[in-house]
């Protein structure tokens, strides 16, 4: 049975709020991955599970000829709006399942999935599809989260719920996105998918926020599994949990700025 974050409609419904909550963070990993790929102007670029398009837009700004794909129509609609706002002519979009790309073999110079393939029901199939569509010698970037304890957003959430609502039983099932986690597992899975010269680097991203309370309001509905969690928690308990979460963030300001840090792993491989 698929989880809420493996169904297109769940992501379509929250595209804009997902962008507000997460893109400040994930765009840092997109830029780092793009730099490591060494994109040349006019190279063809495929972004799989592009979401609201932080990597796609960065690649288009750098001169790539970009196709951004996602299985959620709402994500593609939001990305199309952003493309129009910037007047970018070298980026196209298409609704597409990353496990079964409607793309011919050996078609692209560069492919990427930034915290996208980690949600696929069949992660190995998603990675093999990224490899299949690359030209010989083409480059691929895959980003997953790093060590769980270095994902402050989720660590603070767990602590806040445990403090505010100690009787609440947190889900025991491993989150979908945690099935591919960390340096060693990413390197292993990319190698198993047939990528060559795989190199994985870790990067700490900083999510600075003007208002921790404002972030919390977005965060509670910024991803399908979160929406399900807070529905189970209930409105009043969610409010109380938010107060604890806000206090935690404020007590751990970095250089006076409310901030959460998260570690990502960036894998680069060749076809």
Buried (B, 14 or more C-beta within 10 A) or exposed (E): EEBBBBEBEBBBBBBBBBBBBBBBBBBBBBBBBBEBBEBEEEBBBBBBBBBBBBBBBBBBBBBBBBBBBBBBBBBBBBBBEBBEEEEBEBBBBEBBBBBEBEBEEEBBBBBBBBBBBBBBEEBBBBBBBBBBBBBEEBBBBBBBBBEBEBBBBBBBBEBBBEBBBEEBEEEEEEBBBBBBBBBEBBBBBBBEBEBEEBEBEBBEBBBBBEEBBEBBBBBBBBBBBBBBBBEEBEEEBBEBBBBBBBBBBEEEEEEEEBBBBBBBBBBBBBB
